[in-house]
Every structure is written in C-alpha cells, then in structure tokens.
Amino acid sequence: MAAYFLPTDVFIPAELCRRVAPVVHAVVAPSVPYGLSYPHRGFKGEFSLRIDTFMDVVSDLCVSFAVAGQRPPAGSTPPAS
C-alpha cells in the first residue's frame, strides 16, 4: 500500500489565515510544510524535523518578520479590502 501526503495540516490553517487576515489587517506568511511528527514515526512517508531544528526555524522566521517590519513578501498580493 502506498503512502500519500495529506497536506490538510498546511492547507486548512493557510485558508483560515487567508480569510481572517483582511479582517484583522494581518499579513499571512507562507506555510512551513514540515513539523514535528513523532507519533507517526515508522510510517512510510513520514518526514519530520528534530525539535531543536523546528524551534530554530520558527525563531528565525519570527526574527526575520520582525526585522522586515511585517512587510508582505516580495511578489505577494496584498489582502483584499
């Protein structure tokens, strides 16, 4: 039996953020498609980051957004008014 990637952990929150962002005047950053999947260890198709790596990625992204002044990424479309 083949294992298939189910991107619901990325698509559903991204869509929710896309809908809420204009209401709260927020910018939606691209999703990070990898995370912590320890309960799924051993299953075919499971890819995961170590806790330290994941925390470093999140921390680096937060600092980058803060330094950038929360400007939308280059080439992105601003939220609809």
C-alpha positions in Angstrom: 0.0 0.0 0.0 1.4 3.4 -1.0 1.6 6.3 1.4 0.3 9.6 0.2 1.0 13.1 1.5 -2.1 14.6 3.0 -1.5 18.4 3.2 -4.5 19.2 5.4 -2.2 20.3 8.1 -0.9 23.0 5.8 -3.9 23.9 3.6 -6.7 24.2 6.2 -4.8 26.6 8.5 -3.5 28.6 5.5 -7.0 29.1 4.2 -8.3 30.1 7.6 -5.5 32.7 7.9 -6.2 33.9 4.3 -9.8 34.6 5.2 -9.1 36.2 8.6 -6.1 38.3 7.6 -8.1 41.1 5.9 -10.4 41.4 8.9 -7.6 41.8 11.4 -5.3 43.7 9.0 -2.6 40.9 9.1 -0.2 39.5 6.6 -0.1 35.8 6.0 3.3 34.2 5.7 3.9 31.1 3.6 3.3 27.9 5.5 6.2 25.7 6.8 5.3 22.3 5.3 7.4 20.3 7.8 6.9 20.0 11.5 7.0 17.5 14.4 5.6 14.1 13.6 6.8 11.9 16.5 3.5 9.9 16.9 3.9 8.9 13.2 7.5 7.6 13.4 7.9 4.4 11.5 5.1 5.0 9.0 6.1 5.2 5.3 6.2 8.7 4.0 6.7 10.4 7.4 9.1 13.3 7.3 9.9 15.3 10.4 12.2 17.8 11.9 14.0 17.5 15.2 12.5 19.6 18.0 15.7 21.8 18.1 15.6 22.3 14.3 11.9 23.1 14.3 12.3 25.7 17.1 15.2 27.3 15.3 13.2 27.6 12.1 10.2 29.2 13.9 12.5 31.5 15.9 14.5 32.6 12.8 11.3 33.3 10.8 9.8 35.4 13.7 13.0 37.4 13.9 13.1 37.9 10.1 9.5 39.1 10.1 10.1 41.5 12.9 13.2 42.9 11.2 11.3 43.3 8.0 8.7 45.3 9.7 6.0 42.9 8.8 6.1 43.9 5.1 4.4 41.5 2.7 6.9 39.2 0.9 8.0 40.4 -2.5 5.6 39.4 -5.2 2.7 38.7 -2.8 -0.7 40.0 -3.3 -2.0 42.3 -0.5 -5.2 41.2 1.2 -8.4 42.3 -0.4 -10.1 45.3 1.3 
